[in-house]
Amino acid sequence: RYTASSRLSLPFADGKTQQPFYCRAKHPKGSRYVEVSNPGECPNSVTSTITIHPPSHEDFEGPYRNSSILCQVRGSRQLPAAVRWLKNGVLLKDGITTEGSVADSKRAYITNSWATVTEAEWDAGTVFTCQVDEDVRNTSKALECG
């Protein structure tokens, strides 16, 4: 099972005045066409930015030949983000560390989550996915190194 996502970024006024939007996905096994709208108010909404930080080659030089992938969620809410990790599309239950939300100097709240990755998994092209709500970020050696 594979997941793909798409994002449309617009100025607030354009996003509210041009609604609804439509998302069309085409696939050999079927197509979908759905209406997408944002009924929320911008000033009161919770916005999050998710970044994923893959390991560097040097990270695997230790005796255990493993490292970690960082998924960082930066948002306007204090509650810790619910972070899920997947490995090749399968829910990962072990080797995960997630810390509670911490405020930064700009009044944003940051949740960090790490997934352990072995050098063998990384070299094999295993795809790791960080999922927060409906947002996903993927990383693998092939994605990072072309």
C-alpha positions as CSV (number, residue, x, y, z in Angstrom):
1,R,0.0,0.0,0.0
2,Y,1.4,3.4,-1.0
3,T,0.3,6.9,0.0
4,A,0.8,10.1,-1.9
5,S,-0.1,13.6,-1.0
6,S,-0.5,16.9,-2.7
7,R,-0.6,20.4,-1.3
8,L,-2.0,23.7,-2.6
9,S,-0.7,26.9,-1.0
10,L,-2.6,30.2,-1.6
11,P,-2.8,33.5,0.1
12,F,-5.5,33.4,2.8
13,A,-7.9,35.7,0.8
14,D,-7.6,33.7,-2.4
15,G,-8.1,30.4,-0.5
16,K,-11.4,31.7,1.1
17,T,-12.8,33.5,-2.0
18,Q,-12.1,30.8,-4.6
19,Q,-13.5,27.8,-2.7
20,P,-14.4,25.1,-3.3
21,F,-11.4,23.4,-4.9
22,Y,-11.3,20.1,-6.6
23,C,-8.7,17.3,-6.4
24,R,-8.5,14.8,-9.1
25,A,-6.4,11.6,-8.8
26,K,-5.9,9.2,-11.7
27,H,-4.8,5.7,-11.3
28,P,-5.0,2.6,-13.5
29,K,-7.2,0.9,-10.9
30,G,-9.6,3.9,-10.6
31,S,-9.8,7.6,-10.4
32,R,-11.2,9.9,-7.8
33,Y,-12.6,13.5,-8.0
34,V,-13.4,15.2,-4.7
35,E,-14.4,18.6,-3.5
36,V,-11.9,20.2,-1.1
37,S,-12.8,23.2,1.1
38,N,-11.5,24.9,4.2
39,P,-14.3,26.1,6.3
40,G,-12.1,27.1,9.2
41,E,-11.0,30.6,10.2
42,C,-7.4,31.4,9.7
43,P,-6.7,33.3,12.9
44,N,-8.0,30.5,15.1
45,S,-6.8,27.6,13.0
46,V,-3.9,25.3,14.0
47,T,-1.2,25.2,11.4
48,S,1.7,22.8,11.5
49,T,4.8,22.4,9.5
50,I,6.4,18.9,9.2
51,T,10.0,18.3,8.2
52,I,11.8,15.0,8.0
53,H,15.6,14.8,8.5
54,P,17.3,11.7,7.1
55,P,20.5,10.3,8.5
56,S,23.9,11.2,7.0
57,H,26.4,8.6,5.9
58,E,28.6,9.5,8.9
59,D,25.7,8.6,11.3
60,F,26.2,4.9,10.5
61,E,29.9,4.8,11.5
62,G,29.2,3.8,15.2
63,P,29.6,0.2,16.4
64,Y,25.9,-0.7,16.0
65,R,25.7,0.7,12.4
66,N,22.4,2.4,13.1
67,S,21.1,5.9,13.2
68,S,17.8,7.7,13.4
69,I,15.5,9.8,11.2
70,L,14.0,12.9,12.8
71,C,10.4,14.0,12.1
72,Q,9.9,17.5,13.5
73,V,6.4,19.1,13.8
74,R,6.3,22.8,14.4
75,G,2.8,24.2,15.1
76,S,0.7,26.7,17.0
77,R,-0.8,24.3,19.4
78,Q,0.8,23.1,22.7
79,L,-0.6,19.6,22.6
80,P,2.0,17.1,21.3
81,A,1.4,16.1,17.8
82,A,0.3,12.4,17.3
83,V,3.2,11.1,15.2
84,R,3.0,7.7,13.4
85,W,5.9,6.0,11.7
86,L,5.7,3.6,8.8
87,K,8.4,1.4,7.3
88,N,7.6,0.5,3.7
89,G,4.0,1.4,4.4
90,V,3.6,-0.8,7.5
91,L,3.1,0.7,11.0
92,L,6.3,0.8,12.9
93,K,5.9,0.1,16.6
94,D,9.5,-0.4,17.9
95,G,12.5,1.9,17.7
96,I,10.4,5.1,18.0
97,T,11.0,7.9,20.5
98,T,8.7,10.9,20.6
99,E,9.1,13.8,23.0
100,G,6.4,16.2,24.3
101,S,5.8,19.6,22.8
102,V,8.3,22.3,23.7
103,A,7.8,26.0,23.0
104,D,10.5,27.8,21.1
105,S,11.4,31.5,21.2
106,K,8.8,32.4,18.5
107,R,5.8,30.9,20.5
108,A,5.6,27.9,18.3
109,Y,5.5,24.4,19.7
110,I,7.8,21.7,18.5
111,T,7.4,18.0,18.7
112,N,10.3,15.8,17.8
113,S,10.0,12.1,16.9
114,W,12.8,9.7,15.9
115,A,12.7,6.4,14.2
116,T,15.7,4.1,14.4
117,V,17.1,2.9,11.1
118,T,19.9,0.4,10.5
119,E,22.5,0.9,7.8
120,A,21.3,-2.3,6.1
121,E,17.7,-0.9,6.0
122,W,18.9,2.5,4.7
123,D,21.2,0.9,2.0
124,A,18.3,-1.4,0.9
125,G,16.1,1.7,0.1
126,T,13.6,1.1,2.9
127,V,11.1,3.9,2.8
128,F,10.3,5.5,6.2
129,T,7.2,7.7,6.6
130,C,6.3,10.2,9.3
131,Q,2.6,10.8,9.5
132,V,0.9,13.5,11.5
133,D,-2.9,13.7,11.0
134,E,-3.3,13.5,7.2
135,D,0.2,14.9,6.4
136,V,3.0,12.5,5.4
137,R,6.7,12.9,4.8
138,N,8.7,10.1,3.2
139,T,12.4,9.5,3.2
140,S,14.8,6.7,1.9
141,K,18.3,6.6,0.6
142,A,16.9,6.6,-3.0
143,L,14.7,9.7,-2.3
144,E,17.6,11.6,-0.6
145,C,20.4,10.6,-3.0
146,G,18.5,10.5,-6.2
